[in-house]
Amino acid sequence: MPALHLPADSGGAPVRTPSGVVLPAGIDPFHRRLHRIAPASLVEQTTQTSGMKRREAISGKTVGARHLWMGQTHVPGATNSGNHHHGASETAIFVVSGTPVFVFVDLEGDEPVETRIQTGPGDYIFVPPYVPHREENPDPDTEAVVVIARTTQEAIVVNLDTLAWPQVSYDPLTP
């Protein structure tokens, strides 16, 4: 049998599973296997923003995730979401279908400028923590569907009146 490497900070004595495999102490039975979430199992009871529907797939509620949230967002044709940000969470977005537009205020020039990023299937968007933004779906006939991954285990959503930064409560000490 090959040697088993246990991390130095494994938190105690190794645990032997019923099948005889030795694991670090911190790995509970729920976190020793893969979890499948079928489309029909996505959870709609998650924080929402007007004009869009979020569906939760991977989270603490669904699979016991400790540091990750992942799901889908659907924006019907000819619809804009409300303005919002995701707190301290970094958000990665993958466009599955439609041609959503992501809108934010670019602060790097002489004056703040509302900026629109056109996307299509296969594109990725990165939303840094606290950045106010909204999703728009200009196509009247096609729903825009994106997959979202966040660095926080819950779907942090802070709905805003505008894209203006003064509305954002920013706590640099919050991870």
N, C-alpha and C positions, 0 to 999 in steps of 0.2 A: 504494500500500500504506500502511495507517495506521501511525503511529509505534508502536513497541513500548516499553512501560515495563518496565524491569528494576529490581528492588529494589536499593537501594544496597548491601545486604550479600549480593549474589548469589554471592559467593565465587569470583570469577575471571571469565575471559572468557566471553561467551555461547557457546552451542553451537548449531550448525546441524544440524537433523535431516535424515535422508535425503530428506524431502519438501520441505526448504528452509525450514522454520519455525525462527526463532531463539528459543532458550529460555535462561533463566539456567543457569549452569554446574552448579548443584547438582541439577538434575532429571534423574535417570537414566531410561533407557528403560522400566523397570518401573513408574515413577511418572508416566508420560505417558498412561495409558489407564485406563478403568474396568475393574473386575474383578467378575464375577458369581460368586456362591457359591450353588449350588443346595442345597436342603434335604438331599439325599442326600450332599452333600460336607462337611457339618459334621463337625468333628473332635471325637471323644470322649476323646482322650488329652490331657486338661487337668486341672488341679487340681480335686479333687472334695471334697464334704462329704457326710457320711452323710445319707440320706433324700432326696437330690436328684441329678439328673444334669445336669451342665453340658455344653453343646456349643458349641464354638468356631467362629465364622464369619469374623470379621475380626481379623487379628492379624499379627504379623511372620511367623509360620510360613505362614499361608494366603495373604496378599496383599502381604507386605512392609510392612505398616503400621509406622510409626515411633513413634506416640504414642497409639494407640487400640487397645482390645480390645472386641469386641462378640460376643455370642453369645446362646444360649437357656439357660434353666433349666427343667427339668421336675420337678415334685413330684407323685408319685402320690397318689390319693385317700387320705384319713385318714392322712397321713404328715407328720411334722415333720422339718425338716432339723436337722443339728447346729448348735450355736452357732459363729459365726465372725465374722471381720472381713476387710476388704480392704486392710489396710495403708494406705499413703499415697494410694491411689487413691480418687477420687470415683467413685461408681457411680450410674448412672441406670437405672431399671427401668420397663418398660412392660408392663402386664398384658395378655396376649393372650387367655387363656381361664382359666376357673375363678375361684375366689374366695379367693386366697391371703391369709394374714394375716402381717404383718411385725411381729416382736416385738423390742423393745429396752428398755433401762432408761433412763427419763427421769431425769436428774440435776438438773433445774432447780427442783424443789420443796424443801421442808424435808427430805424423805427421798427416797432413790431409789425409783422406782416402775416395776415392769414394765409396759410399755405395749404395747397391741396395736392395729395399724392394719389395719382391714378394707378389702379392695380388691375390685375387680371389673374386667372387661374395659374397657379404655380408660383406666384410672387409671395415674398415674405415681408413682413413689417415688424420692426422692433419699436416698442413703446417704452421709453425709460420711465422710472418711477415719477409719480406726481404730474406728468405732462397732461394738461387738459387737451382733450381731443373729441372728435365725433366721427362716426361712420356715416357715409351717405351712399345710397344706391340710386344712381340716376336712371338706370334702365327700368322702364315701366313694366316690362314683361318678364324679367328674370330675377328671381330671388338671389341675393348674395349670401353665400355660405362660407364661413371661415372657421378654421380650427385655431383655438387659443391655448397657449401654455403659459402659466404664471409661476413665479418663483415663491409664491406664498401658497400655503395649503388651502386657503379659502379664496373665493372670488371677491376680492376687495373691489368695490365700486362706489365711488363718491360722485353723485350726480350734481351738476353745476348749472347755474343760469346761463353763463357765457363761457367762452374759452379764455377769459382773462385770468392771469396768474394770481392777482390779489385775492381771489376767492379760495385759493389752495391753502389749507392748513398743513404746513410742512414741518415734520419733526425729524431732523437729521439723526437723532439718536434711535429712531425706530428702524429696525432692520428691514 
